Amino acid sequence: MTAPRAEHLESLERGLRVLELFGIDNVYELAMIEVAERLDITRAAALRILGTLEQLGFVRRIGRIYSPAPRVLSLGYTYLASLGFRAIAKPIVDALMQDTGETCSIGVLDKAEVVYVVRAEARRIIRIDLNVGSRLPAYLNSMGRVLLSALPDKKLNAYLAALKLVAATQKTVTDKRELKKRIVTIRRTGWCYIDGEVEESIAGLATPIRDREGRTIAALNLSLSLSRHSKREIEAELLPKLVASTRQIEQILHTDVAVDAPSI
């Protein structure tokens, strides 16, 4: 009996390899000629692949330059929302919630929104009605701003240009220049704190979760009651705990080995 032959679509392989090129060595923009050279394929083949990816919404073209489009993030969301990621992250998220007494979540960027993929909710009289699968505008959320800060400048500028800012509270940032300033600052600090922009009594604190190559793939956040914590306390006591939990998740993602991970 002849062994079953594994089916192989060369065109699909090439398309996936093109997507993998973006982000290598922090390069997020490529010309067609560069794609052809890096994959050792003809320029005509590179042009067909890029054209197909553009039509499908996975890359965008400005002049002769191609860059990843927001739809690429849906591939990462599928991975992060899978049982494997939840199995890794949920015990750590639960432990952080128990340690701080505050709601803890993980979110990913999907187009202009943050999607909640893991959540452990503390019991509070005042709460935000969010669950796994819930979405919020990225600009309005500490996780969203962390994820936006990881975008290349051109993608961030395009996002802001298309953005229609709507105030959820009196504290919501509605000036695009100020919003960009705060997002860019996150690149330097490595964390985001927002105060009363979604709900006036709630603050948000978030840090990026990065893969082995250092790319931001998700964000970890604490939703904090302003009646329970001052900003000084948040930065001095809760931020280190949030960072430690983030590093714990990253360590497992990078090595596939749990070190001092909370028991399920």
Secondary structure as UniProt FT lines:
FT   HELIX           10..21
FT   TURN            22..23
FT   HELIX           24..26
FT   STRAND          30..31
FT   HELIX           32..39
FT   HELIX           43..56
FT   STRAND          59..62
FT   TURN            63..64
FT   STRAND          65..68
FT   TURN            70..71
FT   HELIX           72..80
FT   HELIX           83..100
FT   STRAND          103..110
FT   TURN            111..112
FT   STRAND          113..120
FT   TURN            132..133
FT   STRAND          135..137
FT   HELIX           138..140
FT   HELIX           142..149
FT   HELIX           153..162
FT   TURN            170..171
FT   HELIX           176..189
FT   STRAND          192..195
FT   TURN            200..201
FT   STRAND          202..210
FT   TURN            212..213
FT   STRAND          216..225
FT   TURN            226..228
FT   HELIX           231..233
FT   HELIX           234..238
FT   HELIX           239..255
//
